[in-house]
């Protein structure tokens, strides 16, 4: 780069980017895809960065941003390509001579992975404060050629995400939300399409901060994610100048009440965003690429390779009512089953007989729950005696209105709006930009981890205090929330710097804060609070769209009243993720308990393969009420497949595994060993015909090539 006048080329073997400077020197991204593709979108009208600022103009088409005076005026100043380990980096420097605004667009991509990560840094080199109202993290105006027919065959992907019903992907024709323009009057530079916005303090309340675009005929697919741990995000996907585009943002003024005064000499950095690409493999290949990218850019941790089995006492078990008497038999049963961590979930600090939400914050053990001479340490010691690592639950950002910490911490340490503390569900919310808030949490962690020896913290977040905090003079709530979000990530980095072997789980009423900003730091993601084992199958199967398999914590909670098929079903839910064992296992009959032990043993036998496997969905992305669901994880050597049959459907299904086409293979039943499943592999069509006589039932299969000359699986 550059290899021709006004054109920049950058990338690697799996991804190529082309930027063309227009007549005014403003750069336009005209190609993103495979190297050597004869594809580009000449005359692409979207700039690399879109910026709105008060007093500098704004245009609108429906609810969608149409370009701005500032973004369109940014011209190329310089660019620089570099290599940092596995990462290829391109930085493009832009400036607006009139206002003095400078933009630094940084693209990064891991070698061999077709994913582009982008973030933008703005600097004010002028003399006047610029009041920012929105800044894009990534704009791509060349998802398709400038041909409306390419739009006609495309589907838009989005993921609805609600409490107990997480990760529900759906697709609809792009033309449903972006009708074709026709007639005598067509906007020459109009922009129309679909927009999705986050809300509140939870990053994934209502929808995951993700989306996608796929061509039904060719399989060409894009999947994107906004890497932000708050609700201040927005993405658009639609049509501009006859080509499909995607624009990804952090918080904006219109949607989130975010504004930022960029003073002379100051800088502002956007939240990152990433875009994965598949030339012809459909959504499965794009999600596989995103999985590889997530592994490359997260914080390294031993847990990502070890995948220890975790028992947690909450779900369909103690449900927030732990005591020494109740925990001791669970500890023995968990150890006998093969658990390696034992987590005491909510309630261990409660001396208020269940009314503890308004008193949380000091995180001291409740003497009434642990009455022995050793208190809670009797339980922690028992966990260690049985060969497991103890863990504890916290809701670190919450302080109950009746907690002593609500009095001892200054007002400035909390979310405030209009001068008053924000209160939600009987709790205040800490603002981790304030040193007193951070010092309090550091003291708690140092006590629980450094002194008590907890090796696992489940960090929950069960309140959504709305738009944010305006604690600082002139600050909008959206800007305060972004500041807290960034301070929260910095705090997590500090905790893991001090305790590098600590395992930290991300939870927010299940999956309400499910985003890659958190998961690039935290080792596990709670996927749901769903208590119904049949419904959980759809969540478990969809989870690898939004988290690497080795980070996706899935509950397995057998009950004494469950049938043996149901016990196997709930255990199978977790076998291609991270086992979060729970349930009333001490009360299980011997045959049911044996099924639990068998599942854990099988998991330990396969878990070394999961951190290098990528997902696919042999029956398509799961729909919430699908009677059959399937998830495959495949490595270069083999494929693991979990299939679920829920009540109300035929006993036989045909599963599609295109990566195994023309490969002779052996299909082994791994779990449950007593299953009456019957399977038949058809290499010519890459189909597996599977019969599960009972409903509900589930199986884990392993598919291995028997042809030594076949390509890797």
N, C-alpha and C positions, 0 to 999 in steps of 0.2 A: 504494500500500500504506500502512496497511491501508485497505480500502474497506468493510469491515463489521466488526462487533464480533468481536474474537478471531480474525480471519482476515487473513493477510498474502499479498499477491500481488506477484510480482516476475518479471521476465524481459524478453523482447524479441520481435520478430516471429517468430522461429523456435523459441522455447522459453518456456514459462510454468510457474512454480512456485507452488504454493499451500501455505501452512502454516496449520494450525488449532491454536489453543490449547485443550487439554482443560479440564475443570472445575477441575483443579488448577494450571492455568497452564503445563503442560508442552506444548511444541510437537510437532506431528506433521505430517510431510510427507504431504499427502493427494492432491496431483496434481502430476505432472511430465509435460509433453507439449506439444502445440501450443496456442497461445492460442485461446480460444473453444471448445475441446473440451468437450463435456458429459460429462466424465469426472472423477470424484474417488472417493476411497476413504474415505468417512466412517467415523469411529471407528477409523482406522488405529492399531494398537497399538504400533508401533515408534517409539522416540524418535529425535530427530535424531542423538543421540550415544549410543553404548553404551560404558560404562566398567566394568571390573572392577578391584577393588582388594582386597588381602588384608584379611580381617576385615569386609568389607562385603557378603558374600553372593554366591552364584552359583547359577544354576539351569541344568540341562542337559537336553537332549532328544537322545538318541543322542550324536553328536559336535558338536552345534550349540548355540551360545549362545542362551539363552532370554531374555535381558533381565537386567538387573542392578539392584541397589538404587541404585547411584549414577546410572546413566544415566536410570533412570525418575524419579529425584527432582530432576533438573535442570529448573528452571522458567525461563520467559522473563523476562529482565530488561530488554532493549532490543534494537533492531535498527537497522541503518543501511544504506541503499542508496547507491551511488555509481557514477560512470562514470570510467574511466581509459583514455583512447584508445578502442580497439575493445572494451575489456573492460567488461562490466556486473558489478558486485560487490554482493553482499548479505552482511552480517555480522550474525549472530544471537548475542546475548549471553545466556548461561544461567547459573544459579547454583543451588547446593544450600545452603540456609541452615543445615542441620545440620552439614555438614562444612567449609563454606567453599570447596568446590570451584567454580571458575568455568570455563565452557567458552565458547570463541569459535568458532563455526562459520562459516567463510568460503566462500561459494559464488561462483564466477566463471564467466562464459560470454562467449565472443567474439560480437560483434554479428552476427546473421544465421546463426549456426552452432548447431544443436541439440545442444550438448554442455555438460554441467555438470561443473565441476571443484570439488572440495571438499577442504579440510583443516581440522583442528581443533587449536586451541591450548587446553591446560588450564593453569590457574593455581590455586595453593593460597593462598587468602586466609584459611585457618583457622589453628589453633594447633598442629595435629598433622600429622606427616608421613603422606602417603597413599602406600602402596606399590602402584603401578599394575601390573596384570597384563595388561591389554589395553585398547586405545582404538580405536574405529572411525574410519576416515577418511571414510566415506560410508555412510549407511544410507538405503535407499529401500524403503518398504513398500507402494508403490502401483504396482508394475509392471503389475498387472491390477486390475480391479474385484474386489470381494469376491464372486466367483462362481467356484466350483470348475470350471465348464465352461470358463472362459478358460484355466485351467491344463491342461485335458485336450488342447488343440490346440496346445500349445507345445513347442518343442524347446530344449534347453540346448546351448550352444556352448562348446567348450573347445579349446585348442591344445596338443597334445603337442609336446615340443621336446627332442630329444636330439642328441648329437653325430652329425653327418653326416645326420641326419634331422629337420631343423628345420621348425617352422611347419606341423605336420600338424593342421589343423582337423578336428574331427569333431562331429557333432551327434547327439543321441539324444532321444527323447521325455522330457519332464520327468517324466512319471509313472513312468519306470523307476527313478528315484532318489527320487521323492517320491510314493509310492502314495497314492491317495485314502483319507482316513479314513472309516470307515463303522462301522455297528453301533450298539449302545446307548450305548457309552462313547466320547466324543470329547473330547480335551483342549480346554477352552475357549480357552486361550491357548497351545496347543502350537505348536511350530515344528519343521518337518521339512524335509529337503531334502538338497542336495549341497554338499560343502565341498571346496575345493582349497587346498593349502598349498605354498608354496615351501620350499626346503631349502638349507642350506649357505650359502656365500658367493656362489654364482652365482645371479643373479635369475631365470634362465629354464632352469635345469637340471631336466628332466622336463616342465615346462609353461611356456608363456609366462605372465607375470603379467596375464592377460587372461581374459575370458569373455564370454558373451552369452546372450541369451534372445530367441527369435523365435516368433511365432505363425504356424503353417503356413497358416492360412486368410486372415488379414488382412494379413500382412506386417509387422505392428507388431513392432519389434525394438529391443533394447537391447544395446549392446556396451560393456564397461567395461575399464579398464586401471588397474593400481596402479603408480604412478610411483616405483618404488623400485629401487635398484641393488644390492640384496642379496637373499638368499633368504628374508628374514624378511617374508613376506606371506601373506595368507589371504583367500579370498573364499568366501562362502556364497550360495547361491541356492535358494530353496524356497518353502514355503507357510506363511503365518502368518495366522490368522483368515480363512481362505478367499481370501486375496489373495497374489499372488506378491511376493517381496521379494528384494533383493540387499543384502548387507552386505560392505563391503570394509575390510580391515585391513592395517596394517603388521605388525611382529612381535608375537607374543603369548607369554605364559608357557607355556601348554600345548603349543603347537606348536614354539616356537623358543627356549625358555628365556630369554625376555625379561621383565625386571621393571625398574621405574624408581621410585626413591624420590623422590616429589614433596614436597620440603620446603616449609615455610611461606615464602611469598614467591617461590617458584620457578615456572618454567613448563616445559611440554613440548609440542612440536609434532609432530603425526602426519606420516607421509608423505602426499603428495597422491594423490588418485584422481580419475578422470574417467569419466563415463558419457555415451555418445552415444545418440541416439534417432532412430528413423525411424517415422513414423506408418503407412506402408503400403508402403515400398520394400524391405522385407526387409533381410538382412544387408548387401547391397551398398550401400544408401543409408546405413546406420549406419556402415560403414567409410569411406564417402566423407566423412561429417561428421567422423569422427575424424581423417581426413587433414587436413581444413581446420583443425581445432583444433590438431593438432600443429604445423602451420606457424605458427599465430598465437602459440603460447606458447614456441617454441624461441628460442634465442639467435640473433640475426641474424648472417649470415655470407655473404660474397660467393660462396662455393662452392655455396650453395643455388640460385644462379641461373646460375652459369657451367657447372657440371657437366663439368669437364675429364676427359678420358680418362686412366685410370691404368694403367700397366703395373707389375705386381708379380712379382718373380722366383721366387716360391715354388711355387705350386700347379701340379703336373704339369710342373714346370720344374726349378729348382735344388734345391728341397725342403730348404732350410736349408744349402746348401753353396755360398755365393757366394765367388768369387775374382775378382781382376782379369781373369784370362785368360777366365773364363766369362762375366763381366758385359759386357765390351766389345762382343762381337758381339750380345748381347741388346739393349744400349743402341741400337746402330745399327738393328737390326730393329724395335725398338719405335718409334723416331723415324720410320722409314720408314712404319710402319703408321698413324701419326698420334697416338701417345700424347703426352700433355702433362705427365704426372708419371711418374717412374720411381722405384719403391720397392725398396730393398734389404731383403729380409725377413730372417728369423732366420739367425743364424750368422756375421754379419760381425765379431763380437767373439770368435770361438772360436779359441783356439790349442791346444785340447785334443783335436783330431781327432774331433769329434762328441760327446764326453762332456761337453758344456758346461752342461747344466742345473744341475749342482751348483756352478758357478763364476760364474753370471751375477750382475750387480749393479753392476759398475764401469762397464760400457758404454764400453770402450775398444776401438779397432779391433785386430784380430788381425794382427800383422806377417806371419805366415806366409801369410795370405790375400791380403794386399796388399803384396807384397815390393818394389815399385818405390820409387824415391826419394821419390815423393809419397805413398806409402801409399794409404789410402782416398781421399785428396783427388784422386788421379789419376782415380779412377772418378767422384767427385762432379763434378769439372770437366768430364769427358767428357759427363756427363748434361746439364750446362748448355750445353756447346758445341753439343749436338744440339737445343737449344731446349726442353728439358724441365726441370721442377723436381725436384730430388732429394728422396727421402724415405727414412726408416729405420724399422726395427722395434724396439720395446722391449717388455719385460714389466716395467713400472715397479714394481709392488708386490712383486715377487719378489726375494729375495736368496739365492743359492746357499749351501749350508752350507760350501763351500770358497772362497767369494768373500772377498776382503780386506775387503769391506764388512760381512761377518758379524762380523768382529772389531772394526772401527773404530766401528761404530754401537753405542750402548748397548742393553742388553736391553729398556729401556722403549720403544724404537723399533719393536719387533716384536710380533706377536700372541703372547700368552702365556696359558696356562691352568695353574692350580695352580702358578704360579711358574716354569714352564718354557716356553721358546720352543716354539711350535707348528711342527712340521716336516712337510711334505707333498712327496713326490716329490723329496727332496733339496733343498728350498728352504724358507726362512723367508718369512713374510709381513709386510711393513711395516705398521705402524699409523700412518696419516697424521695422527692427532691429535698425534703427538709432533713437536716442532719439528725434531729432528735428522733424522727420516725425510723430512719435507717439504723441508728444506734440501738434503738429498742429491739428491732428485729435481729440485728447481729448478736445482741446479748442473749436473746432467746435461742438462736441457732447454736451459739457457742455453748450454752448450757446443755441443750438436748443432745448435741452431737459431740462436742468436745468433752463434756463432763459425764453425761449419762451413757455415751457410747452408741447412740442411735446411728445406724448406717443407712437409713432410708427415711426420707421425709416426703409425705404426700401433701402437696401444697394446693389447697382448695380455694375457691373464690365463688361464694354463693350469693353475692349481692351485685346489683347493677344500679349504681347511683346516678345514672342518667348521663348528661352531656359532658360532665367533667368538673373541673375546678377552676375558678377565677381568683385564686388566692393572691396572685401578684397584681400590683397596680396596672390597669389597662389591659389585663390579660383576658382573652375570651375563654370560656370553658373548654372549647375544643383544643386550644393551644395548651391549656393547663393539663388536660388529659394526655396529650402527646408527650409533654414533658415528664409526667409521672410514668407513662409507659416506658420511656427510655431509661428513666432512673430505676424502674423495676428490673429491666434487663441487666443494667449495670450491677444492681444488687445481687442478682442471681450469679453473675460472673464472679463477683467477689466471694460469695459463699463457696462456689466450686473451686475457686483458686485456693481458699483456705483448707477445704476438705475435698481433695480431688477424687477420693474413692466413694464419697457420698453419692447415693442414688436418689434422684429427685424426680417425683412424678408430678405432672401437670394435670390439674383437675379444676373444673369450674361447673359444678352441678352436672358432672359428667363431661360432655364435650362442648361446653359453651365458650371456652377460650382455646380453641383448637386452631393453631396457626404455626407457621414455620419460624416466626421470631422466637416463640417460646421453645419449640422443639429443636431449634439449632443449639439450644443450651441444655434443656432438661432431657432426662433419659427416657422417660415414658410419658404417654398420653392416655389418660382415662378416656375411653371411647364412649361410655354411657352410664347412666344410672338405671337403665332398663332392667326390670326385675322378671320379665317374662322370657323364658329361655327360647321359645319359638320366635319371638320378635327380634331377639338379640342376634339371630343368625344373619339377618339382612345388614345390621350394623357391622358385625364382625367381618362379613365378606366385603363390605364397601370400604372399611377402614384404610386399607393400603392405598386408596386414592389420595389420602390426606396425611398419611404418616408412614414411615418405613415399617415393614412388618415387625422388626425387632424392637420397635418403640410403641407398638399398639397394644395397650393393656386391655384385655377382654376378660370379663367376669365368667367364671365357671362355678356354678353354685348349686350342686346337687342337694336335693331335699329327701327326707325319709319317705315322703308320700309319692315321689317320682317313680315312674316305671323304669325298668332297666334301659329301655330305649331312650327315655328322657335323660337319664343320667349320662349315657353315652353322647346324647345330643348336646347337652350343655358343656361337656368336656371338649367335644369336637369344635365347639364355637371358638375355643382359644388356641387350638393346636398350631395354627399358622400365624400366630401373633405372639403375645406375651401372656402366659397363664397368670391370671389373678384368681387364685383358688379361694373359694369362700363356701358358704352354705353350712348346713348342720351336719358336717361329716361324722362327728362322733356318734350320731344317732342312726347312721346308715346300717342296713343289714350287710352281712359279709359279702354277698354277691355284688351289691352296689358299691361297697367300699373297694372291692377288687377292681371294678371298672375305673374308679378314680385313680387307684395306684397304677393301673395299666396305662392310663392316659399320660400320667406324669412320666412314667418310664419311657414311653414312646417319644414324648416331647424331648426328653433329654437325649435320646438317640438321634434326633434329627436337627436339634437346634443349632448345631454348628453350621448347617447349610443355610439357615434363614438370613443371616446378615449379608449374604451375597446373592440372594434370590430376588427376582423382580416379579411383580404380580401380573396376572391376566385373569379374565373373567369368561370362562367357557360357555356361559349362558348369557353373556352380556352383563353390563353393570346392573346390580340387583335393583329391583323395584320392591317397594316396602311389602307388598302382599304377594310377591311371587311364590308359587307353590314349590318350585325347585330353585335352589340357589347354588352357585358353585364359585369357588375361588381356587386359582392355581398359583403356585409360586415355583418358578423354574430357574435353575442354574445352568451353566454350560453342560452339566453331566446328567441331570435328572429333573423330574417334575414332581412336586407334591400337589395333591388335589384334595380339597375338602368339598364334599357334596352333601347338601341338606335336602331332605324331602319333608315338607310340612303337610299337615292334614289337608285332604280335599283335592287330591290330584292323582294322576296315573302313577303307577309304580315304576315306570321306565322313562328315562330321559336320554337325549342325545347331546353330548357335550362336545364342543369344538375346541381343538387344540392346534391351531394352524402352525405353530412353531415346530410341531412334530410331524409335519406332512412327509409322507414317503419314508417314514422311519419305522422299522420293525422294533417293537417294544414289548416289554413284560410289565404287566400291571400287578402290583402286590397290594394286598389289603394290610394296612398297618394298624388301624383301629376302627372299631373294636374287633378284636380277633374272633369273637363269636358271631359277627355279623353274617347275615344270609345274603349279602350283596352279591350280585352276579354282574360281571363286566365283560365287554368284548371290544377289542381295539381294532380299528379299521384304518390302516396306515394310508391307503390311497386317498381317503377323504379327510384324514386327520380327525376322526370322530371316535369318541368313546361312548359306547352304548352301556348304560348303567341301570340296573334294576335294584331298587330297595323295597323289599316286600312290605315293610311296616312303615306307618306314618304316625307320629314323627320318627324319623331316624336320620342318622348322619354317619358318614364314613370318611376316613383319611386314607388315601391311596398314594402309592409311589409308582411312577412310571419311569422305567429305565430302558435305554436303548439296548437291543440285543444284536444290533448290526454294527460290527467294529468299523465298517467303512462309512457309517453315517456321520453327517456333520453333528457338531455339538448341539445338545438340546437347549 
